[in-house]
């Protein structure tokens, strides 16, 4: 069973096998949920719906031709052309 030690600042390093199993990466958020006589850790997952409104709306619609041109410029830049 993986174990960890708390620092004097109250920090605990999650063992690597637990991080991998839970899919935790830097910046992941976890909840401490009270259980009968202890706590359990739950990974806080964001739904796609929670991202609604994060990006501003474009000032003008983008045409398919504009998208194709942007993709071509990005591909050319990546390929060093």
BELHUNOR-V76380 format. One record per helix or strand. SS is the DSSP state (H for helix, E for strand). FROM is the first residue (numbers start at 0). TO is the last residue. Records with the same first field share a line. If there is no record, write none. Layout:
SS = FROM-TO, FROM-TO
//
This chain:
E = 5-5, 11-11, 29-33, 38-42
H = 15-21, 47-50, 63-77
//
